[in-house]
Amino acid sequence: MLTVLALAAYLGSCAPELPQAPDLQPVLQAYAKPTAEVDGAIMAEWADEIEKAAAEIQDSEIFDEILDLIKDVQEELDASTAKTCNGGDKDGSTCTSNTDCPEGTCVATGDLVLGATCSDDGSACDVGDPEACPGGGTCGGGVTFTTPNGGIQVNYICPGWDERQFDDGYDAEPDAANGSIDLFMTLDSGGIGRVVWGTAAKCLYLVPNPAGNCEAPGCDQASYDGGIALDLGDDVPPGQDIDQLLVTFVIEGTIGFDGIDTRINQSFRVTLADESFLVILVDLADPALSQTFNYIFRGDDQLIRDKNGVFGCSLERSECFDDSGILFSW
C-alpha cells in the first residue's frame, strides 16, 4: 500500500521544510572521473569485496523495490495532473485521453489537482484518470497547484513474505509488521526531482522468480533496514520512463537475503531496462572518494574504468586485459 503524506502542506505557502537532501555530487563525480590506477595488488585486495557486493545487490533486488515505489508515486502524480486538449475543435478543453480531443491530443498541463471529487456521488477522484468516475459523473473541483514546486513525503508499507501477493486478485490489508520505506522527494514543475532520499525500517519483501511469481523454483525472502539515497540523473517530468534511467544509489544498512543478514555501505548504478547492468563504485582510501574506480557488469562482460580509461576484467579468472593481452593478474 502506498500513502502520500502531507502533499498539500509541502506545496502550500506555509509548508514545513523537507529534511536536507544529501549532496550526491561528490559520488557522481567519482563515477565520472575515477582517480585510482588499478593494478594486480589492488584487485588482489578488492576482488572478493566487489564480487560480494555485486551478489548482495543483484540477489536482493533492493533497487527494484525502491524504484518500483518511485514509479508508483509518479503514477499517482500523473493521475492527479490536469490535462487539456491541444488542437482540434476542443482546444483548451479538459480531457483525460486523446479520445476526448477530436483532431487534437490530450496533454498534461503540469498543474496538480488535489481533492477532486466526482460530480455524481461526491467520491474522491483523480482528474487525469479516464475511469475516475465509473458512475458517469465528471471529476473536478479540488485545489489546483499551478506547475508546483515543493516536496512530498511518501510512506510505503512493505509487502512482506506472503507468497499470495503474486496471485491475481489478491488484496490484503497493509501490515505494519512487514516494515516500511519512508522517502522524501522534491517536485519541479509537477515532476519528481532528481534526488530521492529516506530510510527503510525492516522492510520485508519477496524476490520473485524470473516469471514474476513464486511458482517453482519459488521466491526468495529479502529485507532491507537502513538509509537510502539515489540520483535519477535529472528531474523526471510526468510520463518519463523511469526504467530507462541510469540511477545512482547510495545505501548504508543491512540487507537480508534467505535468512542471512549482511551489512552494506555501497554506491552502485543500475538501469531497470537492462537487468544485467551494474556498476560498483570501489572506494579505496580514507578520506572517502579520494581514490576510486568503477567495476562494471554488463551481460557476460566485466570492465574496469579507472583514471587511465576502460579495460576488460574477469573476477572468475583473476585477470584484467585489453586488446593487446593480459594486463595483470592476482
Secondary structure, DSSP 8 states (H G I E B T S, - for coil): -EEEESHHHHHSTT----------HHHHHHHHS------HHHHHHHHHHHHHHHHHHHHH-HHHHHHHHHHHHHHHHHHTEEEEEESSTTTT-B-SSGGGSTTSEEEEEEEEEES-EETTT--B--TT-TTS-TTS--EE-SEEESS--EEEEEEEE--TT-GGGGSTT------GGG-EEEEEEEEETTEEEEEEEEEEEEEEEEE--TTSSSSTT--EEEEEEEEEEEE-SS-B-TT--GGGS-EEEEEEEEEEETTEEEEEEEEEEE-TT-TT-EEEEEE-SSSTTSSEEEEEEETTEEEEEETTEEEEEETTTTEEEETTEEEEE-
